[in-house]
Amino acid sequence: MRILGDLERKDEGKMVNQMRGLYIERLEHLLSKHWPKAMTGDGAATDRVLRIMDRQAQIMGMIPDKPLISLTQQNLQINQPFTFQFGDVDDADNGLSTAAALPETT
């Protein structure tokens, strides 16, 4: 029984990959139709191309479901030194060590 379940999951994976390939092929066809107009500066065609490219990236798994890093900025006062804090979003406290303030410029 376990072997049959594994085969079913494997077949489902193949079907998903085939569907993904079909969707990408269709999006490529649409992209090829709108690309020339977008390259001449047509705003509507450019928007359409960007939406198609975004959809392709989603289908191919290039866009993560959640952010990979977090970025916070401390000291938001104008004309004052500030620091950024980068962290892995999976960190419970969401933080690596805080960077030193940048030197003031004149």
N, C-alpha and C positions, 0 to 999 in steps of 0.2 A: 504493500500500500504506500509506504513512504517513497518508494521509487516512482510510482505513478504520480504522486504529488509533486515530486521534484521535476518530473517530465512536464507536467502541466504548467508549473511555474516557468520552466525553461521555454515552453511553447508560447506562453503569454508574453514573456520577454521578447521573443522573436516577433510576435505580432505587434507589440508596442514599437519596436525598432522599425518594423516595416511601415507602420502608420506614421511614425516620426519622419521617416525618409520621404514618404508621399507628401506630407505637409510641407516639408522643406522644399521639395521639388516644385510644388504649386506656388509657394512663396517666391522662389527664385524666378519663376515665370512671370509673376506679377511684378517683381522687382525689375526685371529686364524691360518691361513695358513702360515703367514710370521713370527709370533712371535717366534716359536721355533728356527728358523735360526738366528733371531736377538739376541736371548739370548745366542747364542754360539759365538757371535762376528762378524757375517757376516755383513759387512758394507752396502752392497746394501739392505739387508733385514732390517737392522736398519733404513736406510733412508726411506724405504717404510713404515715401521711401524710408524715412526714419521709423515710422510705425511698423513697416514690414520687417526692417532689420531688427527692431526690438523684439518682435514676435519670434523671429528666427532664433535670436539669442535665448529667449525663454524656452523654446522647444528643445534647443540643444543643451540646456542646463548651464548656460554661461552666466546667468543672472541668479545670484543666490537668493533663497527665500528670506534670509535675514542678513543684516549687515555683518561683515567679517571683523571689523574693528570699530571702536568708538573713538570719537575725538571731542574733547571738551576744551574750551578756552577759558582761562581764568583771567581776572582783572580786565573787565570790559571798559575801563575808563579811557577816554580819548587822550592821546598824547602821553600815555603811561606805558612802561614796559609790560609785556604780557607773556604768558606761557601757554603752551598747549600740553595736553595730556593725552597720550595714545594708550589704548588698552584693547585687549582681546575681549570681545563681547561675551565670551564664555567665562571670563573671570568673575567670581562672585562679587568682588569689590570693584570690578570694572576698572582697575587701574594698574598701570605700571608706575614706576617712579615719575614724579613730575619733573619736567625739564627746567633748567635754570632760565631765569628771565633773559631775554635778549638785551644786548647793550643798547643804550640810547643812541640815536643818530642825530646829527645836526644838519 
